[in-house]
Amino acid sequence: MNLPMLPMFSATDLSAADLSATGQRATELPENCTRTGYQSHRQRGLRIQPPARAMAFGVALLITITSASLATAQEAPVAEPPDTTSEPDTTSEPETTSEPDAMPTEPELALPPINAEVDPGQADLDEAVLKRIDAQTNADLESVAALIESALAKGLSDENSSFAKKMLGSIQLQRGQGLAGAMVRLRGRRQIQIKSEALRALADAVKHDPELAEAHMLIAQLNLLPDGDTEAIQKATTAAIGLYQDDPQELSKAYLLRAVTQEDTDKKVADLNAAIKANPKNTDALRERAGARLQAGDVDGAVTDLQEVLELDPTNQQIAQATVQQLVDLDRADDAVALLSKTIRAKPSEGLYRLRAILYRMLDKEDEAFADLNKALAMQPKDPLALLQRAEIALGREDVKSAKRDLKTAIGIAPQVEQIDQAIVVRCFIAIEEGRMADAITDMQTLIERNPKDTFRRLQLANLYLQDDRPRKAIETLTGVLDSDPKNVSVLRSRADAYLAVGEHQNAIDDYESALAANDSDAEKDDQANKALLSGILNNLAWVLATSPKDEIRNGERAVEMGKRAVELTEESEAHILSTLAAGYAEAGDFENAIKWSEKAVELGTENENDQIDQLKEELESYRKNEPWREKQETEENQMPLLSPEDLIDT
């Protein structure tokens, strides 16, 4: 059964959490950085959350940058670059000076005498250090970067060269962050240009400082956008994984980011396993692994992962719904109800109550379903779908008045609801309860026209034809189904019943025998529904073999054999089946047993107020006269024309 679904996973925006902290750290010099020395220091300014893949168990990736997700990135002191390329401004001084507490004036920033022989680029480096403090725009940062590159080109001592490269990497990282933040305000070609510029800045960052893990991660994330480079993603995430070994949270994100680009399933799962091992609470990794497991056919494993996600985040209704669907597909509706109940306790919603109502109905718990639908409608009185579901339950309770009221209310709220399948089904069954069989047939025909391969609906239509005394229309409908599904037991039984209705006993017997053969080959034949179907086939076959007016058709011994099986299956609880066994004994000439079973049928029928009690009594009198029962049912075909959907009676 397919439950009404929300999208399982929405495309997660490229997040820029902690970017406000990034902007501050990227602007300031690292705490252990001086003009003449720089200890090994890994910049941890950028902490962008790795995106979760958009998966409807189809594992399709769509990562979009939104203004909300990169709002903090825009706080970094980098302005959007102009539309035209300009030369770095290396001469202009900042118009404002830093506040005294913005950057401590530590003694180590004092400039000692320049040794031009050892550090020819020292002057440019010193100027870059000073300008770095007050850099406010992308142009400012470009100017600082140009000075550092000039210093490196002129020559620096090993220590100062190392310091300059680290500083240059930090600047390019900040530029990359700012450009990524600016992308949210741009569209089309300009956005592509800024993306390319950001990637160039980040490439320079890791070129000069390979230990900038955050720069590697941002390179990977930008390449997840359309027209990105998969190899660049894998290279960048692999570098980040090596750098994040002492940071489990970030390590988990890096593994996840690499996993979403892996084409090899084993490598993908290995990365996801590593991500979850590093951070067992990484719900994105758990969801991604659930998708990979589904693709590999490991449904149980996928459900386990989705259940773990809900343990961590019970308010995630999308995951709850996806997990429920998987549990239903595994015939674990009870587990689905338990999981859904936990989600409802964490965050009740009209949609979840409605979904649990569907599960309760699958479990034949109509009262619980009705209660949930009432709760759903209390939270959202104008929910047409909940009203339609409650109307269906009302029909099951033979409360036609309530069903009609809910249907009318649902259509009043949303007139387009009248044309959806569920509303047509409700209207159809209201017509059945009111005896308007022609209207019910027209509605069922509409449903079948929308889905001609729906065997269940076609079987329902055939039964409606039979109830409306149109057996030949039923035979025509059922024959069409059997052309494509010749061993469908239910359809064979229904067509046999239709043949009985028109007096074609041999055709009926042939279909009953075919249904029995098909049922015997069915591996799942011990459930209650199948027992009911089988007992009906056995009973009807035994009846025609015992009571047909055609001598060549009747077979008393076979009728008794089939009748006994039907009686055993129903545990002597059905009066008409006891009557059939009596008819078989009478046809076989054993009137003693015929009278015995016929008396039981009359007694049970009287207790249960059976509609056929008068005929049951007539059969008993016949056997007491040592006369077998004969019956040939020939229904006169109803020739009344059916109405079009536009002419149906308004319920």
C-alpha positions in Angstrom: 0.0 0.0 0.0 1.4 3.4 -0.9 0.8 5.9 1.8 0.3 9.6 1.0 3.8 10.9 1.1 5.6 14.1 1.8 9.0 14.4 0.0 11.3 12.1 1.9 14.3 14.4 1.9 14.3 18.0 0.8 17.5 19.4 -0.8 19.5 20.8 2.1 20.9 24.3 1.5 24.6 24.8 1.6 24.8 25.9 5.2 27.3 28.4 6.6 26.9 27.9 10.3 29.6 29.5 12.4 30.6 31.9 9.6 30.2 34.8 11.9 33.1 33.4 13.9 34.9 32.8 10.7 34.7 36.4 9.6 36.3 37.5 12.8 39.1 35.0 12.8 39.9 35.4 9.2 40.3 39.2 9.6 42.5 39.0 12.6 46.0 37.6 12.6 46.2 34.1 14.2 47.1 34.5 17.9 50.5 33.0 17.5 51.3 34.9 14.3 54.0 37.6 14.3 55.7 39.6 11.5 58.8 37.5 11.9 57.5 34.1 13.0 54.5 31.8 12.5 54.0 28.6 14.4 52.2 25.7 12.7 48.6 26.8 13.0 45.5 25.3 11.4 43.0 27.9 10.6 39.5 26.8 11.6 37.4 29.7 10.5 35.0 28.2 8.1 32.6 25.6 9.4 30.1 24.9 6.7 27.8 22.0 7.3 28.0 19.4 4.6 24.9 19.2 2.6 22.5 16.3 2.8 21.6 14.7 -0.5 18.0 15.1 -1.8 16.8 11.5 -1.9 13.3 10.1 -2.5 15.1 6.7 -2.2 16.3 7.6 -5.7 19.6 9.2 -4.4 19.5 12.4 -6.5 21.8 15.2 -5.4 20.7 18.9 -5.4 22.5 21.4 -3.4 21.4 25.0 -3.5 22.8 28.1 -1.8 20.1 30.2 -0.3 20.1 33.6 1.4 19.1 32.1 4.7 21.9 29.4 4.6 24.6 31.9 3.9 23.3 34.8 5.8 26.1 34.6 8.3 28.7 34.3 5.5 27.6 37.8 4.4 28.6 39.2 7.7 32.3 38.5 6.8 33.9 41.8 6.0 34.1 41.2 2.3 32.0 43.2 -0.2 30.7 41.7 -3.4 33.2 42.2 -6.2 32.3 44.7 -8.9 31.1 43.4 -12.2 34.3 44.4 -14.0 37.8 43.3 -13.1 39.9 46.0 -11.5 43.5 46.2 -10.5 44.2 45.7 -6.8 44.4 49.0 -4.9 47.7 48.9 -3.3 48.0 52.6 -2.6 44.9 53.7 -0.9 44.7 53.7 2.8 41.6 52.7 4.8 39.4 55.7 5.5 38.8 54.6 9.0 41.1 53.2 11.6 40.4 50.2 13.9 39.1 50.8 17.3 41.7 50.2 20.0 40.1 47.0 21.2 39.5 45.7 17.7 43.1 44.4 17.5 45.5 44.5 20.5 48.5 46.6 19.8 50.9 44.0 21.0 54.6 44.9 21.0 55.4 42.1 18.6 53.8 44.1 15.7 56.6 46.8 16.1 58.7 46.8 12.9 62.4 46.1 13.5 65.0 47.4 11.1 64.8 45.8 7.7 67.6 43.5 6.5 67.4 44.1 2.8 69.9 41.4 2.1 68.1 38.6 3.9 64.5 39.8 3.4 64.3 41.9 0.2 60.5 41.7 0.4 60.3 42.6 4.1 58.9 46.1 3.4 56.0 44.7 1.4 55.3 42.1 4.0 55.2 44.7 6.8 52.8 46.9 4.8 50.6 43.8 4.2 50.5 43.0 7.9 49.3 46.5 8.7 46.7 46.7 5.9 45.4 43.2 6.9 44.2 44.6 10.2 41.8 47.1 8.6 40.8 45.2 5.5 37.1 45.6 4.9 36.3 44.7 1.3 37.3 42.3 -1.3 39.4 45.0 -2.9 41.2 45.5 0.4 42.0 41.8 0.7 43.2 41.7 -2.9 45.5 44.6 -2.1 46.9 42.7 0.9 47.3 39.6 -1.1 49.2 41.5 -3.8 51.6 42.9 -1.3 52.3 39.4 0.1 52.8 38.0 -3.3 55.2 40.9 -4.1 57.1 40.2 -0.9 57.4 36.5 -1.7 58.5 37.3 -5.3 61.2 39.7 -4.0 62.4 37.1 -1.5 62.0 36.4 2.2 63.8 34.4 4.8 62.5 30.8 5.3 60.7 31.8 8.5 59.1 34.9 7.0 58.3 33.1 3.8 56.4 30.4 5.8 54.5 33.1 7.7 53.7 35.0 4.5 52.2 31.9 2.9 50.1 31.1 5.9 48.8 34.7 5.9 48.1 34.6 2.2 46.2 31.4 2.6 44.1 32.9 5.4 43.3 35.9 3.2 42.3 33.8 0.2 40.1 31.7 2.5 38.3 34.8 3.7 37.9 36.0 0.1 36.4 32.6 -0.8 34.0 32.8 2.1 32.9 36.3 1.1 32.4 35.4 -2.5 30.4 32.4 -1.6 28.2 34.6 0.5 27.8 37.1 -2.3 26.5 34.4 -4.6 23.1 34.3 -3.0 22.3 37.8 -4.3 23.3 36.9 -7.9 21.7 34.9 -10.7 22.7 33.3 -13.9 26.1 34.2 -15.5 27.2 36.6 -12.8 26.7 33.9 -10.1 28.8 31.5 -12.2 31.5 34.1 -12.5 31.6 34.6 -8.7 31.6 30.9 -8.1 34.6 30.5 -10.3 36.4 33.4 -8.6 35.7 31.9 -5.2 37.1 28.6 -6.3 40.3 30.3 -7.6 40.7 32.1 -4.2 40.2 28.9 -2.3 42.7 27.1 -4.6 45.2 29.8 -3.8 44.4 29.4 -0.1 45.2 25.7 0.0 48.2 26.2 -2.4 49.8 28.5 0.2 48.5 26.7 3.3 47.5 23.1 2.6 46.4 22.7 6.2 43.4 25.0 5.8 40.8 22.2 6.2 37.9 24.6 5.9 39.1 25.8 2.6 39.2 22.2 1.3 35.6 21.7 2.5 34.3 24.9 0.9 36.0 23.8 -2.4 34.1 20.5 -2.2 30.8 22.2 -1.4 31.0 24.7 -4.2 31.7 21.9 -6.6 28.5 20.1 -5.5 26.7 22.9 -7.3 25.7 22.3 -11.0 28.6 21.8 -13.3 30.9 21.0 -10.4 34.0 18.8 -10.6 33.5 15.4 -8.9 37.3 14.7 -8.8 37.8 18.1 -7.1 35.3 17.2 -4.5 37.0 13.9 -3.8 40.4 15.4 -3.7 39.3 18.2 -1.4 37.4 16.0 1.0 40.2 13.5 1.2 42.5 16.3 2.2 40.0 17.5 4.8 39.7 14.0 6.2 43.4 13.9 6.8 43.3 17.2 8.6 40.3 16.6 10.8 41.5 13.4 12.5 41.4 15.2 15.9 37.9 16.7 15.3 35.2 13.9 15.1 32.4 16.3 14.2 34.1 17.9 11.2 35.6 14.5 10.2 32.1 13.1 10.0 31.0 15.9 7.7 34.0 15.4 5.5 33.4 11.7 5.1 29.7 12.4 4.3 30.7 15.0 1.7 33.0 12.5 0.0 30.4 9.8 0.2 27.8 11.6 -1.8 30.1 11.7 -4.8 31.2 8.1 -4.7 29.9 6.1 -7.6 31.1 2.8 -6.2 28.5 1.5 -3.7 31.0 -0.2 -1.5 33.2 2.9 -1.3 30.1 5.0 -0.6 29.0 2.8 2.3 32.5 2.7 3.7 32.6 6.5 3.8 29.2 6.7 5.4 30.1 4.1 8.0 33.2 6.2 8.8 31.1 9.3 9.0 28.7 7.6 11.5 31.5 6.1 13.5 33.1 9.5 13.9 29.8 11.1 14.8 26.9 8.6 15.6 24.5 11.5 15.7 25.1 12.7 12.2 21.5 12.3 10.9 22.5 13.4 7.4 24.9 10.4 7.2 22.3 8.1 8.6 19.8 9.2 6.0 22.3 8.9 3.2 23.3 5.4 4.3 19.6 4.4 4.4 19.4 5.4 0.7 22.5 3.5 -0.2 21.1 0.4 1.6 17.8 0.7 -0.2 19.7 0.8 -3.5 21.5 -2.3 -2.5 18.3 -4.1 -1.5 19.0 -4.0 2.3 15.6 -2.7 3.3 15.9 -3.8 6.9 19.2 -2.0 7.2 17.7 1.2 5.7 14.7 1.1 8.1 17.1 0.7 11.0 19.0 3.8 9.9 15.8 5.8 9.5 14.6 4.7 12.9 17.9 5.9 14.4 17.3 9.3 12.7 13.9 9.5 14.4 15.5 8.5 17.7 17.8 11.5 17.3 15.1 13.8 15.8 11.6 12.6 16.6 10.1 15.8 15.1 11.3 15.0 11.6 8.0 14.3 9.9 9.5 13.6 6.5 11.7 10.9 7.8 8.9 9.5 9.9 6.7 9.2 6.8 9.4 7.6 4.7 10.2 5.1 7.5 6.5 4.3 8.0 6.2 3.5 4.2 9.2 1.2 4.4 7.8 -0.6 7.4 4.4 -1.0 5.7 6.2 -2.5 2.6 7.8 -5.0 5.0 4.4 -5.9 6.5 5.4 -4.4 9.8 2.5 -2.1 10.3 2.5 -2.6 14.1 6.1 -1.3 14.2 5.1 1.6 11.9 2.3 2.6 14.4 4.7 2.4 17.3 7.3 4.6 15.5 4.6 7.1 14.4 3.2 7.3 17.9 6.6 8.3 19.2 6.8 11.0 16.6 3.3 12.3 17.4 4.3 12.5 21.1 7.3 14.6 20.2 5.4 16.9 17.8 1.7 16.3 17.1 0.4 17.3 13.8 -2.8 16.9 11.7 -0.9 15.0 9.0 0.7 12.5 11.4 -2.7 11.8 13.0 -4.2 11.2 9.6 -1.3 8.9 8.6 -1.6 6.9 11.8 -5.3 6.6 11.1 -4.5 4.9 7.7 -2.2 2.4 9.6 -4.9 1.7 12.1 -7.3 0.9 9.3 -4.8 -1.4 7.8 -4.8 -3.2 11.1 -8.6 -3.3 11.2 -8.6 -0.9 14.2 -11.4 1.3 12.9 -12.2 2.9 16.3 -8.6 4.0 16.8 -8.5 5.3 13.3 -11.7 7.2 13.9 -10.3 8.8 17.0 -7.1 9.9 15.2 -9.2 11.5 12.4 -11.2 13.4 15.0 -7.9 14.7 16.5 -6.7 15.6 13.0 -9.8 17.5 12.3 -9.7 19.2 15.7 -6.3 20.6 14.8 -7.3 21.4 11.2 -11.1 21.4 10.7 -10.7 22.3 7.0 -8.7 19.2 6.1 -10.7 17.6 3.2 -8.6 14.4 3.2 -9.2 13.7 6.8 -12.9 14.3 6.2 -12.9 11.8 3.3 -11.2 9.2 5.5 -13.7 9.7 8.2 -16.5 9.3 5.7 -15.1 5.9 4.6 -15.1 4.7 8.3 -18.7 6.0 8.7 -19.7 3.9 5.7 -18.1 0.9 7.3 -20.3 1.6 10.3 -23.4 1.9 8.0 -23.6 5.6 9.0 -24.5 6.9 5.6 -25.8 10.2 7.0 -22.4 11.1 8.6 -20.5 9.9 5.5 -22.6 12.2 3.3 -22.1 15.1 5.7 -18.3 14.7 5.7 -18.2 14.3 1.9 -20.3 17.4 1.4 -18.1 19.4 3.8 -14.9 18.3 2.1 -16.1 19.4 -1.3 -17.3 22.7 0.2 -13.8 23.4 1.5 -12.1 22.4 -1.7 -14.4 21.8 -4.7 -11.6 20.2 -6.6 -11.7 17.3 -4.1 -14.8 16.1 -5.8 -12.7 14.8 -8.7 -10.1 12.8 -6.7 -10.3 9.1 -6.5 -11.0 9.0 -2.7 -14.1 11.2 -3.0 -15.4 9.2 -6.0 -15.0 6.0 -3.9 -17.0 7.5 -1.0 -19.7 8.7 -3.3 -19.8 5.3 -5.0 -20.3 3.5 -1.7 -22.9 5.9 -0.6 -24.8 5.1 -3.8 -24.5 1.4 -3.0 -25.8 1.8 0.5 -28.8 3.8 -0.9 -29.5 1.2 -3.5 -28.5 3.4 -6.4 -26.5 0.7 -8.2 -26.5 2.5 -11.6 -24.9 5.5 -10.0 -22.4 3.3 -8.2 -21.5 1.6 -11.5 -20.9 4.9 -13.2 -18.5 6.1 -10.5 -16.6 2.8 -10.6 -16.3 3.0 -14.3 -14.8 6.5 -13.9 -12.2 5.1 -11.5 -11.3 2.3 -13.9 -11.0 4.7 -16.8 -8.3 6.5 -14.8 -6.4 3.3 -14.1 -7.5 0.5 -16.5 -5.0 -2.0 -14.9 -6.5 -1.7 -11.5 -7.7 -5.3 -11.0 -9.3 -4.6 -7.7 -11.6 -1.9 -9.1 -12.5 -4.0 -12.1 -13.5 -6.8 -9.8 -15.6 -4.4 -7.8 -17.3 -3.2 -11.0 -18.1 -6.8 -11.9 -19.7 -7.4 -8.5 -21.7 -4.2 -8.9 -22.9 -5.5 -12.3 -24.0 -8.7 -10.6 -25.9 -6.8 -7.9 -27.6 -4.7 -10.5 -28.7 -7.9 -12.5 -26.2 -7.3 -15.3 -24.3 -10.7 -15.1 -23.3 -10.6 -18.8 -21.6 -7.2 -18.3 -19.9 -8.8 -15.3 -18.7 -11.7 -17.4 -17.4 -9.3 -20.0 -15.5 -7.3 -17.4 -14.0 -10.3 -15.7 -12.9 -12.0 -18.9 -10.9 -8.9 -19.8 -9.1 -9.2 -16.4 -8.4 -12.9 -17.0 -6.9 -12.3 -20.4 -3.9 -10.7 -18.6 -4.1 -12.6 -15.4 -5.5 -16.1 -16.1 -4.8 -17.5 -12.6 -6.3 -14.8 -10.5 -8.4 -16.8 -8.0 -10.8 -14.1 -7.0 -11.6 -13.2 -10.6 -12.1 -16.8 -11.6 -14.5 -17.3 -8.7 -16.4 -14.1 -9.6 -16.8 -15.1 -13.2 -18.0 -18.5 -12.2 -20.6 -16.9 -10.0 -21.7 -14.8 -13.0 -21.9 -17.9 -15.2 -24.2 -19.5 -12.5 -26.4 -16.4 -12.7 -27.0 -16.9 -16.4 -27.4 -20.7 -16.1 -24.1 -21.6 -17.8 -23.3 -24.3 -15.3 -20.4 -26.0 -17.2 -18.6 -22.8 -17.7 -19.1 -22.0 -14.0 -17.7 -25.4 -13.0 -14.7 -24.9 -15.2 -13.9 -21.6 -13.6 -14.4 -23.0 -10.1 -12.0 -25.9 -10.8 -9.4 -23.5 -12.3 -9.7 -21.3 -9.2 -9.1 -24.3 -6.9 -6.0 -25.4 -9.0 -4.6 -21.8 -8.8 -5.3 -21.6 -5.1 -3.6 -24.9 -4.4 -0.4 -23.5 -6.0 -0.5 -20.4 -3.9 2.2 -20.5 -1.2 0.2 -18.0 1.0 -3.0 -19.9 1.5 -3.4 -20.1 5.2 -4.5 -16.6 6.0 -8.1 -15.9 7.0 -9.0 -14.0 3.9 -7.8 -16.9 1.7 -9.9 -19.3 3.8 -13.0 -17.3 3.2 -12.3 -17.2 -0.5 -11.6 -20.9 -0.7 -14.7 -21.8 1.3 -16.8 -19.8 -1.0 -15.4 -21.5 -4.1 -15.8 -25.0 -2.6 -19.4 -24.2 -1.5 -20.5 -22.8 -4.9 -18.9 -25.7 -6.8 -20.5 -28.2 -4.5 -23.9 -26.5 -4.9 -23.9 -26.6 -8.7 -22.7 -30.2 -8.7 -25.5 -31.2 -6.4 -28.4 -29.1 -7.7 -28.0 -28.5 -11.4 -31.0 -29.6 -13.4 -28.7 -31.1 -16.1 -27.9 -34.7 -15.5 -24.5 -34.5 -17.1 -23.4 -31.8 -14.7 -24.3 -33.3 -11.4 -21.9 -35.3 -9.4 -23.0 -36.2 -5.8 -19.8 -37.7 -4.6 -17.7 -34.7 -5.7 -20.3 -32.4 -4.2 -20.1 -34.1 -0.8 -16.2 -33.9 -1.0 -16.2 -30.2 -1.8 -19.0 -29.5 0.8 -17.2 -31.2 3.6 -14.1 -29.1 2.9 -16.1 -26.0 3.0 -17.8 -27.0 6.3 -14.4 -27.7 7.9 -13.0 -24.4 6.8 -15.9 -22.4 8.2 -16.1 -24.7 11.3 -19.9 -25.3 10.8 -20.6 -21.6 11.3 -22.4 -20.8 8.0 -25.9 -22.0 7.4 -25.8 -21.9 3.6 -22.7 -24.0 3.6 -24.3 -26.6 5.8 -27.2 -26.5 3.4 -24.8 -27.2 0.4 -23.4 -30.3 2.1 -27.0 -31.5 2.7 -27.7 -31.0 -1.0 -24.6 -33.1 -1.9 -25.8 -36.0 0.3 -29.2 -35.8 -1.2 -27.8 -36.0 -4.7 -25.7 -39.0 -3.7 -28.9 -40.7 -2.3 -27.9 -40.4 1.4 -31.0 -38.7 2.6 -30.3 -39.5 6.2 -27.2 -37.3 6.2 -29.0 -34.8 3.9 -31.7 -34.4 6.6 -29.1 -34.2 9.4 -27.2 -31.4 7.8 -30.3 -29.6 6.5 -31.8 -29.5 10.0 -28.5 -28.0 11.3 -28.7 -25.4 8.5 -32.3 -24.4 9.5 -31.4 -24.3 13.2 -28.4 -22.1 12.6 -30.2 -19.9 10.0 -33.1 -19.3 12.5 -30.6 -18.3 15.2 -28.8 -15.9 12.9 -32.0 -14.6 11.2 -30.6 -15.8 7.8 -32.2 -14.1 4.8 -32.6 -17.5 3.1 -34.4 -19.2 6.0 -37.5 -19.9 4.0 -35.5 -21.7 1.2 -33.6 -23.6 3.9 -36.8 -24.9 5.3 -38.1 -25.9 1.8 -34.9 -27.8 1.1 -35.4 -29.8 4.4 -38.9 -30.7 3.4 -37.7 -31.9 0.1 -35.1 -34.3 1.7 -37.7 -35.6 4.0 -39.6 -36.7 0.9 -36.4 -38.3 -0.4 -36.3 -35.7 -3.2 -33.0 -34.0 -4.1 -33.0 -30.3 -4.6 -32.8 -28.8 -8.1 -32.0 -25.2 -8.9 -31.2 -23.3 -12.0 -30.7 -19.6 -11.6 -31.2 -17.6 -14.7 -31.0 -13.8 -14.1 -32.8 -11.6 -16.7 -30.3 -9.0 -17.9 -31.0 -5.5 -16.7 -31.4 -3.4 -19.8 -31.8 0.0 -18.2 -29.2 2.5 -19.6 -26.5 3.8 -17.2 -26.1 7.5 -16.5 -23.1 9.6 -17.4 -21.1 11.1 -14.5 -22.7 14.5 -15.2 -26.2 13.0 -14.7 -25.5 11.3 -11.3 -27.8 12.1 -8.4 -26.2 14.7 -6.0 -25.5 12.9 -2.8 
